[in-house]
Amino acid sequence: MPKTSKSIRQVVLDTETTGINPKEGHKIIEIGCVELINRRLTQNRFHVYLNPDREIDAGAIEVHGITNEFLQDKPRFAAVVDDFLAFTKGAELIIHNAPFDVGFLNHELSLLGHQTGSVESNSTVFDTLAYARKKHPGARNSLDALCKRYGIDNSHRDLHGALLDAEILADVYLIMTGGQASLLEESDNAGGGEQQTIVRLSADRPRLKVISCDEEELAAHQQRLDKIAKVAGGCLWLQD
């Protein structure tokens, strides 16, 4: 039987918090995750708001717009931790500025004394900010800046939100790691082309049908390669 390749599962993740530093008692108030299977966005989501049992810094509210009153009836992290770990288990987490989100998540886990220990014990982590800095040294690499660079429409993003930012980051990650950056940058530098945009295909569209060559077609292909090799003194596609 032919070998089947294992599906690659990734989870694009973002959080919102009460402030900047968990060591100062700040907590997570929103977790948003979207799933990629073999680099295709699925409809599988994980999204929760959390009651932090503390006040949110005014500066943080200006960023994400989440208020203390809104979170009063929301669950604590302890109530959702098992579902969160089950959703992310074994996946590669795609996070922009991963040390921030992972630091908060690990702090929340440590407060519970959770048996998992850390995010890294449950998943691997890919930091898109670190990747973008290597790919575009000296340039601005915030999520907004990357959206502008890659022509991703984020005009609906008036405020930060964990689920919305995870969805936007999924688009950024796919185009940033898909080998299309140079084409977009050349278009931008030329100054005459229209801005490129991503068209997201339906996640439940049917897979493309693979049609294999028959023996006659393979023989014709081989004859063509042999002819190229004879005329040119060699053929790259005939090399082992």
C-alpha positions as CSV (number, residue, x, y, z in Angstrom):
1,M,0.0,0.0,0.0
2,P,1.3,3.5,-0.7
3,K,2.3,5.6,2.3
4,T,0.0,8.4,3.2
5,S,1.5,11.7,4.5
6,K,0.5,12.7,8.0
7,S,-1.7,15.8,8.3
8,I,0.1,18.8,9.6
9,R,-2.0,20.6,12.3
10,Q,-1.3,24.1,13.3
11,V,-3.2,26.4,15.7
12,V,-2.9,30.2,15.2
13,L,-3.3,31.8,18.7
14,D,-3.6,35.2,20.2
15,T,-4.5,36.5,23.7
16,E,-5.7,39.7,25.3
17,T,-4.7,40.6,28.8
18,T,-5.3,43.0,31.7
19,G,-1.8,44.5,31.3
20,I,1.8,43.9,30.2
21,N,3.5,41.7,32.8
22,P,2.1,38.6,34.4
23,K,4.7,38.9,37.2
24,E,2.8,42.0,38.3
25,G,-0.4,39.9,38.6
26,H,-1.8,40.6,35.2
27,K,-4.0,37.9,33.7
28,I,-5.4,36.6,30.4
29,I,-8.9,37.9,29.6
30,E,-9.4,36.4,26.1
31,I,-8.0,33.5,24.1
32,G,-8.6,33.1,20.4
33,C,-7.5,30.2,18.2
34,V,-8.1,29.1,14.6
35,E,-7.0,25.8,13.1
36,L,-4.9,25.1,10.0
37,I,-4.7,21.6,8.6
38,N,-2.1,21.2,5.9
39,R,-2.0,25.0,5.6
40,R,-5.8,25.2,5.0
41,L,-8.0,27.1,7.4
42,T,-10.7,25.0,8.9
43,Q,-13.9,26.0,10.7
44,N,-12.5,24.7,14.0
45,R,-12.1,27.5,16.6
46,F,-11.4,27.9,20.2
47,H,-12.5,31.3,21.7
48,V,-13.2,32.3,25.3
49,Y,-13.4,35.4,27.4
50,L,-12.1,35.0,31.0
51,N,-12.8,36.7,34.3
52,P,-9.4,37.7,35.7
53,D,-10.6,38.6,39.2
54,R,-8.7,41.9,39.0
55,E,-9.0,45.3,37.3
56,I,-7.9,45.8,33.7
57,D,-5.4,48.6,33.1
58,A,-6.9,51.6,31.4
59,G,-4.2,51.4,28.7
60,A,-5.1,47.8,28.0
61,I,-8.8,48.7,27.6
62,E,-7.8,51.4,25.0
63,V,-6.1,48.6,23.0
64,H,-8.7,45.8,23.1
65,G,-11.9,47.6,24.4
66,I,-12.7,44.8,26.8
67,T,-14.1,46.1,30.1
68,N,-14.2,44.8,33.6
69,E,-18.1,44.9,33.6
70,F,-18.1,42.7,30.4
71,L,-16.0,40.0,32.1
72,Q,-17.9,39.7,35.3
73,D,-20.0,36.7,34.3
74,K,-17.2,35.0,32.3
75,P,-15.4,31.7,33.4
76,R,-12.0,31.6,35.1
77,F,-9.0,30.1,33.4
78,A,-9.3,27.0,35.6
79,A,-12.7,26.3,34.0
80,V,-11.4,26.2,30.4
81,V,-7.8,25.0,30.8
82,D,-8.5,21.4,30.0
83,D,-10.5,22.3,26.8
84,F,-7.7,24.7,25.8
85,L,-5.0,22.2,26.2
86,A,-7.0,19.5,24.4
87,F,-7.5,21.9,21.5
88,T,-3.8,22.8,21.2
89,K,-2.3,19.4,22.1
90,G,0.3,18.2,19.6
91,A,-0.2,21.2,17.3
92,E,2.3,23.8,16.3
93,L,1.2,27.1,17.7
94,I,1.6,30.1,15.4
95,I,1.9,33.2,17.6
96,H,3.0,36.8,16.9
97,N,5.5,37.8,19.6
98,A,5.2,34.3,21.1
99,P,7.1,35.1,24.4
100,F,4.3,37.4,25.4
101,D,1.4,35.0,25.0
102,V,3.3,31.9,26.0
103,G,4.6,33.8,29.1
104,F,1.0,34.6,30.2
105,L,-0.3,31.1,29.4
106,N,2.6,29.5,31.4
107,H,1.9,31.9,34.3
108,E,-1.8,30.9,34.3
109,L,-0.8,27.2,34.2
110,S,1.7,27.7,37.1
111,L,-1.0,29.3,39.2
112,L,-3.1,26.2,38.9
113,G,-0.1,23.8,39.4
114,H,-1.3,22.1,36.2
115,Q,0.2,18.7,35.4
116,T,1.0,19.8,31.9
117,G,3.7,22.1,33.2
118,S,4.0,24.5,30.3
119,V,2.7,25.4,26.8
120,E,5.9,23.9,25.3
121,S,5.1,20.6,27.0
122,N,1.8,20.4,25.1
123,S,2.8,22.0,21.7
124,T,5.6,23.4,19.7
125,V,5.7,27.2,19.0
126,F,6.4,29.2,15.9
127,D,7.0,33.0,16.5
128,T,5.9,34.9,13.4
129,L,7.4,38.1,14.8
130,A,10.9,36.5,15.0
131,Y,10.4,35.0,11.6
132,A,9.3,38.4,10.1
133,R,12.3,40.2,11.6
134,K,14.7,37.8,9.9
135,K,12.8,38.0,6.6
136,H,12.4,41.8,6.7
137,P,15.4,43.1,8.8
138,G,15.1,46.8,9.7
139,A,11.4,47.0,8.7
140,R,8.4,47.4,11.0
141,N,7.0,43.9,11.7
142,S,3.9,44.5,13.8
143,L,0.8,42.7,12.7
144,D,-0.6,45.8,11.1
145,A,2.6,46.5,9.3
146,L,2.7,42.9,7.9
147,C,-0.9,43.3,6.7
148,K,0.1,46.4,4.8
149,R,3.2,44.7,3.4
150,Y,1.3,41.7,2.2
151,G,-1.9,43.4,1.1
152,I,-4.1,41.8,3.7
153,D,-7.3,43.8,4.4
154,N,-7.5,44.5,8.2
155,S,-9.8,47.6,7.9
156,H,-12.3,45.8,10.2
157,R,-9.7,45.8,13.0
158,D,-10.5,49.0,14.9
159,L,-9.5,47.3,18.2
160,H,-7.4,44.3,19.0
161,G,-9.3,41.1,19.7
162,A,-7.8,37.7,20.2
163,L,-10.0,35.7,17.7
164,L,-9.9,38.5,15.0
165,D,-6.2,38.9,15.4
166,A,-5.7,35.1,15.2
167,E,-7.7,35.0,11.9
168,I,-5.6,37.9,10.5
169,L,-2.4,36.3,11.6
170,A,-3.4,33.1,9.9
171,D,-3.5,35.0,6.6
172,V,-0.2,36.8,7.3
173,Y,1.5,33.5,8.2
174,L,0.3,31.6,5.1
175,I,1.4,34.3,2.7
176,M,4.6,35.2,4.6
177,T,5.8,31.5,4.6
178,G,4.3,30.6,1.2
179,G,7.1,32.1,-1.0
180,Q,4.9,34.9,-2.4
181,A,6.6,37.9,-0.6
182,S,9.1,38.7,-3.4
183,L,6.3,39.0,-6.0
184,L,4.3,41.4,-3.8
185,E,7.4,43.5,-3.0
186,E,8.4,43.8,-6.6
187,S,4.9,45.0,-7.4
188,D,5.1,47.6,-4.6
189,N,8.5,48.8,-5.7
190,A,7.4,49.2,-9.3
191,G,4.8,51.7,-8.0
192,G,2.4,51.0,-10.9
193,G,0.5,47.9,-9.8
194,E,-2.6,47.6,-7.7
195,Q,-2.3,46.4,-4.1
196,Q,-2.3,42.6,-3.9
197,T,-5.0,41.1,-1.7
198,I,-5.7,37.6,-0.4
199,V,-8.8,35.8,-1.6
200,R,-9.6,33.1,1.0
201,L,-11.1,30.0,-0.6
202,S,-13.8,28.1,1.1
203,A,-12.4,25.7,3.7
204,D,-14.9,23.0,2.7
205,R,-14.2,23.1,-1.0
206,P,-13.5,19.7,-2.7
207,R,-9.9,18.7,-3.1
208,L,-8.4,18.9,-6.6
209,K,-8.6,15.6,-8.5
210,V,-5.2,14.1,-9.3
211,I,-5.0,12.5,-12.7
212,S,-2.0,10.1,-13.2
213,C,-0.2,9.5,-16.5
214,D,-0.8,6.2,-18.3
215,E,2.0,4.1,-19.7
216,E,1.7,5.6,-23.2
217,E,2.1,9.1,-21.8
218,L,5.0,8.1,-19.6
219,A,6.7,6.6,-22.7
220,A,6.2,9.7,-24.7
221,H,7.6,11.8,-21.9
222,Q,10.7,9.6,-21.7
223,Q,11.3,9.9,-25.4
224,R,11.0,13.7,-25.2
225,L,13.6,13.8,-22.4
226,D,15.9,11.5,-24.3
227,K,15.7,13.8,-27.3
228,I,16.5,16.9,-25.2
229,A,19.5,15.1,-23.7
230,K,20.8,14.2,-27.2
231,V,20.5,17.7,-28.6
232,A,21.7,19.6,-25.5
233,G,24.3,17.1,-24.3
234,G,22.4,16.3,-21.1
235,C,19.1,16.7,-19.4
236,L,18.6,17.8,-15.8
237,W,15.4,15.7,-15.4
238,L,17.3,12.5,-16.3
239,Q,19.8,13.0,-13.5
240,D,19.5,10.9,-10.4
